Structures are given as structure tokens and as C-alpha cells.
Amino acid sequence: MLKNYGGDFDLPGKEQALEELKKQSESPDLWNDPATAQRVMRQLAELREEVEGWRQYQQRLQDALELAQLGDESLSEELEREVQALEQEFEQRSLAAMFSGPYDAGNALLSIHAGAGGTDSQDWASMLMRMYLRWAERRGYKTEILDMTPGEEAGIKSVTIAVNGKYAYGYLRAEKGVHRLVRLSPFDAAHRRHTSFALVEVLPEIAMDDPEVVIDPKDLKIDVYRASSAGGQNVQKNATAVRIVHIPTGIVVTCENERSQTQNKETAMRILRARLFELKRAEKEEQIAMLRGEYVKAEWGNQIRSYVLHPYQMVKDHRTDYETGNTQAVLDGELDAFMIAYLRQFGGEKR
């Protein structure tokens, strides 16, 4: 039996927004401001793709309904296959409809920072890095490690990864927060149980022409230095690493992964734009929360998810209560169920 798939999507509203963007794109004065023009054309292309996709879906749905009304038994297998395909597509489209934020459809910058706990936490940070790289690979996203600081004995102290693909930020924003690991430590001679923490930051990648972030070059202090390495032939003889300090906020961004000073500077600026945007948004959210009497300071103790490897196997998200006993699959990148549970529960509340 066919259900009313697509009923919750505001197609008329999207079509109206599309018409308004078309009118803006046809204005003779649009290209007087190239940055605004590019933003309008980008939004127009994205919205047109979304609307046309829903129109095609609704036509397939109508065709299936007409086929079912014929009552021809010889068409039952074909109809059943089409209904299953429509159900799967509806699930995908209804999930995509939750990505209503202005940056949800775009790329993301993912940072992981080891918490207190020494080598165990640094190893945990590297496990999380591998988990997210595997997740991105499963979804067909392109990843690039922009900056990484290795641990003293094992693992990493921190890493920043660019994740490029449709809805990368929309999915990954569900991962922002403190992640807690409980296991028998491989670095403890007595093999005792240890608890480790790592902080995951997720930022939208901000375009250079985005009006939300305007950087005055006078506000920047830029230093170049020789990149650190393991030594030997890999030591950089030239100063290619870049450190940028945003003086008004005190935000410091470093990058030394590329061999070119220019490339390192461009990468550092990408990260700085994202951090300034997040700072601006956090300040707005804090002000609103304080007015509502809802403000709670984010602290290390407020972990969003626990990964327990001993004395039992379980991964549990403390915001949605979604859990699974297949810890190895999660650490191998099977994160969609956690992300979808978060999106279904919180929808557009958190950006």
C-alpha cells in the first residue's frame, strides 16, 4: 500500500523562494557586487536542484499510484520494487530536509584535541581521527589533513581535517563535543582500566566572500618559522610554517603541513575564518541563552558520547540515548545511525 510520501516537505514554499532568487539573478544591477552575485547564483543552483529533485520524486509517486489503481496482477512485482525504491528515497530526502541551516549543505572543518590523560588520551584522539576518516570514506567525501600535532609517545595531540562533500557539515555537527573512552590501557604496565577524553570541534567552512566574517589585515600578526619534523632529511631548510594571531580575539592558528609558505598561509586563513565565525555564533547563542535563563557553560565533564570497551562493549550517545554493542563497527566509521538519531531529535535546533 502506498503512503503519502513527501507530504511534510514544503515544496510550494521552496518554489516561491526559487522564483525570488531567479528574479534576483536577472537583476541588471546584480553583478555590481560580485560577491553577492556569486552567493545568489550559488543559492539558486542549490535550490533549483532540490526543487527539481522533489518534483521528479512526486511524479514517480503519482505514476506508482496510477499503476496501483489499474489492479493488474502482472504489474505487482514491478510496483513492489518501485514502492521500496520510493520508501528508500523518501528516507533520504526527509533526512536531507533536516539540513535547513545556511551551512549544512557545505564542507566542514573537523578538529580533534586530546584531553587530560597523557598518552592514553592522545591515542584516543588518533582513534577518533581514524574513525572519522573511515566515515568520510564510506560516504564518498574527500578529506585533507590540514594540520596535525603528533603525541609525545603515541597518537596525536590535535588534528584539523577538511571534509569536503554535500552535507558534510550537516552530518558532522552531530559530533561536536567531548567523547569519552573506557578501556584497559595498552600503555599501562599493570593493564588497568583507564578513562580518556577528547574534544571534537566541527566548524562550517566559510567562503572568502561570506559577509558573516570580515577580516581586517591590520588585525593579523603573521609569523613564519621552520616546520618541525622527525629530523634527518625531512627537516625543512626554509621557513614555510605559518602562525597567524587574530589580535582582537587572541585566536591563534598554525599550519606547517604544506611545503609552501603560501599554501600554509591559505590553509591557516581557512581555519581562522571558520573559528571567527564559530566565535561570533557562540556569542550570539550565549546571549540568547542567558536571556532565557538556559545558559550552561560547556565543560569537559559534559561528554556527548561514551565508548566502553571494558568491562563490556557499548557505545552510547547521552543526548539521544541511542546505543549499540558493536563498538568495532562504530570505530570503523559506522556513525550514520548516531548522526541520524541526533538530527531526528534536535532537527534544526542546533547549528
C-alpha positions as CSV (number, residue, x, y, z in Angstrom):
1,M,0.0,0.0,0.0
2,L,1.3,3.4,-1.0
3,K,1.8,6.0,1.8
4,N,1.7,9.8,1.3
5,Y,5.4,10.2,0.9
6,G,6.6,13.8,0.5
7,G,3.7,15.3,2.4
8,D,5.8,17.1,5.0
9,F,8.1,18.9,2.5
10,D,7.1,22.5,1.8
11,L,7.5,22.3,-2.0
12,P,5.3,25.4,-2.7
13,G,7.4,27.4,-0.2
14,K,10.7,26.2,-1.9
15,E,9.3,27.0,-5.3
16,Q,8.4,30.5,-4.2
17,A,11.9,31.0,-2.8
18,L,13.3,29.7,-6.1
19,E,11.3,32.3,-8.1
20,E,12.5,35.1,-5.8
21,L,16.1,34.0,-6.4
22,K,15.5,33.9,-10.1
23,K,14.3,37.5,-10.1
24,Q,17.4,38.5,-8.1
25,S,19.7,36.7,-10.6
26,E,18.0,38.5,-13.5
27,S,18.5,42.0,-12.0
28,P,20.8,44.2,-14.2
29,D,22.5,45.6,-11.0
30,L,23.3,42.2,-9.5
31,W,26.9,42.0,-10.7
32,N,27.7,45.4,-9.4
33,D,28.6,43.5,-6.3
34,P,30.4,40.3,-7.5
35,A,30.5,38.7,-4.0
36,T,26.7,39.0,-3.6
37,A,26.1,37.9,-7.2
38,Q,28.1,34.7,-6.7
39,R,26.3,33.9,-3.5
40,V,22.9,34.4,-5.1
41,M,23.9,32.2,-8.1
42,R,25.2,29.5,-5.8
43,Q,22.0,29.5,-3.7
44,L,19.9,29.5,-6.9
45,A,21.7,26.4,-8.3
46,E,21.4,24.5,-5.0
47,L,17.7,25.4,-4.5
48,R,16.9,24.5,-8.2
49,E,18.5,21.1,-7.7
50,E,16.5,20.5,-4.6
51,V,13.1,21.6,-6.1
52,E,13.6,19.7,-9.3
53,G,14.5,16.5,-7.3
54,W,11.3,16.7,-5.3
55,R,9.2,17.4,-8.4
56,Q,10.7,14.3,-10.1
57,Y,10.0,12.3,-6.9
58,Q,6.4,13.4,-6.7
59,Q,5.9,12.5,-10.4
60,R,7.3,9.0,-9.7
61,L,4.9,8.8,-6.8
62,Q,1.9,9.8,-9.0
63,D,2.9,7.3,-11.6
64,A,3.1,4.5,-9.0
65,L,-0.4,5.4,-7.7
66,E,-1.8,5.3,-11.2
67,L,-0.2,1.9,-11.7
68,A,-1.6,0.6,-8.5
69,Q,-5.1,1.7,-9.4
70,L,-5.0,-0.4,-12.6
71,G,-5.3,-3.5,-10.4
72,D,-3.2,-5.5,-12.9
73,E,-1.7,-8.5,-11.0
74,S,1.1,-8.9,-13.7
75,L,2.4,-5.5,-12.6
76,S,2.6,-6.3,-8.9
77,E,6.3,-7.2,-8.8
78,E,7.3,-4.1,-10.7
79,L,5.0,-2.0,-8.4
80,E,6.5,-3.5,-5.2
81,R,10.1,-2.7,-6.4
82,E,9.0,0.9,-7.2
83,V,7.3,1.3,-3.7
84,Q,10.5,0.0,-2.0
85,A,12.6,2.5,-4.0
86,L,10.2,5.3,-3.2
87,E,10.4,4.5,0.5
88,Q,14.2,4.5,0.5
89,E,14.3,7.8,-1.5
90,F,11.8,9.3,0.9
91,E,14.0,8.4,3.9
92,Q,17.0,10.1,2.2
93,R,15.0,13.2,1.2
94,S,13.3,13.6,4.6
95,L,16.8,13.5,6.2
96,A,18.1,16.0,3.7
97,A,15.2,18.3,4.6
98,M,16.6,18.5,8.1
99,F,19.6,20.2,6.7
100,S,18.0,23.6,6.7
101,G,20.9,25.6,8.1
102,P,22.7,28.0,5.8
103,Y,25.9,26.0,6.1
104,D,24.5,22.4,6.4
105,A,25.0,21.5,2.7
106,G,28.6,22.6,2.7
107,N,32.0,21.4,3.7
108,A,33.3,21.0,7.3
109,L,36.4,21.5,9.3
110,L,36.8,18.8,11.9
111,S,39.3,19.3,14.8
112,I,40.1,16.7,17.5
113,H,42.0,17.6,20.6
114,A,43.4,15.1,23.2
115,G,42.2,15.8,26.7
116,A,43.8,15.1,30.1
117,G,45.2,11.6,30.4
118,G,48.5,11.8,28.6
119,T,49.4,9.1,26.2
120,D,46.0,7.3,26.5
121,S,44.1,10.4,25.5
122,Q,46.5,11.1,22.6
123,D,46.0,7.6,21.4
124,W,42.2,8.0,21.8
125,A,42.4,11.2,19.7
126,S,44.1,9.2,16.9
127,M,41.4,6.5,17.1
128,L,38.8,9.2,16.6
129,M,40.7,10.6,13.7
130,R,40.8,7.2,12.1
131,M,37.0,6.7,12.8
132,Y,36.1,10.0,11.1
133,L,38.4,9.4,8.1
134,R,36.7,5.9,7.7
135,W,33.2,7.5,8.0
136,A,34.1,10.1,5.3
137,E,35.4,7.4,3.0
138,R,32.2,5.4,3.4
139,R,30.2,8.5,2.3
140,G,32.5,9.3,-0.6
141,Y,33.7,12.5,1.0
142,K,37.1,13.9,0.2
143,T,39.4,14.5,3.3
144,E,42.5,16.6,3.8
145,I,44.6,16.8,6.9
146,L,45.3,20.5,7.3
147,D,47.3,20.4,10.5
148,M,48.4,17.8,12.9
149,T,50.5,17.7,16.1
150,P,51.8,14.2,17.0
151,G,51.8,12.9,20.5
152,E,54.9,12.5,22.5
153,E,54.8,8.7,22.7
154,A,51.8,7.7,20.6
155,G,48.7,9.1,19.0
156,I,48.1,12.8,18.3
157,K,47.7,15.9,20.5
158,S,45.5,17.6,17.9
159,V,44.4,17.4,14.2
160,T,42.3,19.5,11.9
161,I,40.7,17.8,8.9
162,A,38.9,19.4,5.9
163,V,35.9,17.2,5.0
164,N,34.5,18.1,1.6
165,G,31.2,16.8,0.2
166,K,27.4,17.6,0.1
167,Y,26.0,17.9,3.7
168,A,29.4,17.2,5.3
169,Y,28.8,19.9,7.9
170,G,25.1,18.9,8.3
171,Y,26.1,15.4,9.3
172,L,29.2,16.2,11.3
173,R,27.7,18.9,13.5
174,A,26.1,16.0,15.4
175,E,29.7,15.0,16.6
176,K,30.6,18.3,18.3
177,G,31.5,17.8,21.9
178,V,33.5,15.6,24.4
179,H,34.0,11.9,23.5
180,R,34.8,9.5,26.4
181,L,36.7,6.2,26.1
182,V,36.8,3.5,28.8
183,R,39.2,0.6,28.2
184,L,42.1,-1.4,29.5
185,S,45.1,0.8,28.8
186,P,47.7,-0.7,26.4
187,F,50.2,1.9,27.8
188,D,49.7,0.8,31.5
189,A,52.2,-1.9,32.6
190,A,49.6,-3.2,35.0
191,H,46.9,-3.2,32.2
192,R,44.4,-1.3,34.4
193,R,41.2,0.3,33.2
194,H,41.6,4.0,32.1
195,T,39.1,6.7,31.1
196,S,40.3,9.1,28.3
197,F,38.7,12.2,26.8
198,A,38.9,14.0,23.5
199,L,37.2,17.1,22.3
200,V,35.7,17.2,18.8
201,E,35.1,20.6,17.2
202,V,33.1,20.9,14.0
203,L,33.1,24.2,12.0
204,P,31.5,25.1,8.7
205,E,34.0,26.0,6.0
206,I,33.3,29.7,5.4
207,A,33.7,31.2,1.9
208,M,36.1,34.1,1.5
209,D,33.2,36.3,0.3
210,D,30.9,35.4,3.2
211,P,29.7,38.6,4.8
212,E,29.4,36.9,8.2
213,V,33.2,37.0,8.5
214,V,35.2,40.1,7.5
215,I,38.9,40.0,8.5
216,D,40.9,43.3,8.5
217,P,44.5,42.5,7.6
218,K,45.6,45.1,10.2
219,D,44.1,42.8,12.9
220,L,46.5,39.9,12.0
221,K,50.0,39.1,13.2
222,I,51.6,36.6,10.9
223,D,54.8,34.8,11.8
224,V,56.7,32.3,9.6
225,Y,59.1,29.7,11.1
226,R,60.8,26.4,10.2
227,A,58.4,23.5,10.3
228,S,59.2,20.8,13.0
229,S,59.7,17.2,11.9
230,A,61.2,14.0,13.0
231,G,64.6,15.1,11.8
232,G,67.1,13.7,9.2
233,Q,66.4,14.5,5.5
234,N,62.8,15.6,6.3
235,V,63.9,18.8,8.1
236,Q,62.7,21.9,6.3
237,K,65.6,24.2,5.5
238,N,63.3,27.1,4.7
239,A,60.7,28.8,6.9
240,T,57.5,27.5,5.5
241,A,55.3,27.1,8.6
242,V,52.8,29.9,9.4
243,R,51.3,31.2,12.6
244,I,48.5,33.7,12.5
245,V,47.3,35.6,15.5
246,H,44.0,37.4,15.3
247,I,44.8,40.3,17.7
248,P,41.2,41.4,18.7
249,T,40.2,37.9,19.8
250,G,43.5,36.2,20.6
251,I,42.8,33.3,18.3
252,V,46.0,31.5,17.2
253,V,46.1,29.3,14.1
254,T,49.2,27.4,12.9
255,C,49.8,25.4,9.8
256,E,53.0,23.6,8.8
257,N,51.8,20.6,6.7
258,E,52.4,22.0,3.3
259,R,55.9,22.6,1.8
260,S,54.9,26.1,0.5
261,Q,54.6,29.1,2.9
262,T,51.8,30.4,0.6
263,Q,49.8,27.2,0.9
264,N,50.3,27.1,4.7
265,K,49.1,30.7,5.0
266,E,46.0,30.0,2.8
267,T,45.1,26.9,5.0
268,A,45.6,28.9,8.2
269,M,43.3,31.6,6.9
270,R,40.6,28.9,6.1
271,I,40.8,27.7,9.7
272,L,40.8,31.3,11.1
273,R,37.7,32.3,9.2
274,A,35.8,29.2,10.5
275,R,37.0,29.9,14.1
276,L,35.9,33.5,13.9
277,F,32.5,32.5,12.6
278,E,32.1,30.0,15.4
279,L,33.1,32.6,18.0
280,K,30.6,35.1,16.6
281,R,27.8,32.5,16.6
282,A,28.7,31.2,20.1
283,E,28.5,34.7,21.5
284,K,25.0,35.2,20.0
285,E,23.8,31.8,21.3
286,E,25.2,32.6,24.8
287,Q,23.4,36.0,24.9
288,I,20.1,34.4,23.8
289,A,20.5,31.5,26.3
290,M,21.3,33.9,29.2
291,L,18.2,36.0,28.3
292,R,16.2,32.8,28.5
293,G,17.9,31.6,31.7
294,E,19.1,28.5,29.9
295,Y,22.9,29.1,29.7
296,V,25.1,26.2,30.8
297,K,28.9,26.5,30.5
298,A,30.4,23.8,28.2
299,E,32.9,21.8,30.3
300,W,34.9,18.6,29.9
301,G,32.5,16.7,32.1
302,N,29.6,17.2,29.7
303,Q,30.5,14.3,27.3
304,I,28.2,13.7,24.5
305,R,29.1,10.1,23.9
306,S,30.8,7.2,25.7
307,Y,32.7,4.4,24.1
308,V,33.1,1.5,26.6
309,L,35.5,-1.3,25.6
310,H,35.8,-2.8,29.1
311,P,34.2,-4.4,31.2
312,Y,31.5,-4.6,28.4
313,Q,31.2,-3.4,24.9
314,M,28.9,-0.4,24.2
315,V,28.8,3.0,22.5
316,K,26.1,5.3,23.9
317,D,25.1,8.9,22.9
318,H,24.0,10.7,26.0
319,R,21.9,13.2,24.1
320,T,19.7,10.8,22.2
321,D,20.2,7.6,24.3
322,Y,21.0,5.8,21.0
323,E,23.4,2.9,21.7
324,T,25.0,-0.1,20.1
325,G,27.1,-3.0,21.3
326,N,29.0,-3.2,18.1
327,T,31.9,-1.0,19.2
328,Q,34.3,-2.1,16.5
329,A,31.9,-1.1,13.7
330,V,31.5,2.3,15.2
331,L,35.3,2.8,15.5
332,D,35.5,1.6,11.9
333,G,33.3,4.6,10.8
334,E,29.7,3.3,11.1
335,L,28.4,6.6,12.6
336,D,25.3,7.3,10.5
337,A,22.8,5.9,13.0
338,F,24.2,8.2,15.7
339,M,24.1,11.2,13.4
340,I,20.6,10.4,12.2
341,A,19.3,9.9,15.7
342,Y,20.7,13.3,16.7
343,L,19.2,15.0,13.6
344,R,15.8,13.4,14.2
345,Q,15.7,14.5,17.8
346,F,17.1,18.0,17.5
347,G,16.3,18.9,13.9
348,G,17.2,22.5,13.2
349,E,17.7,23.5,16.9
350,K,21.5,23.4,16.9
351,R,23.8,24.8,14.2
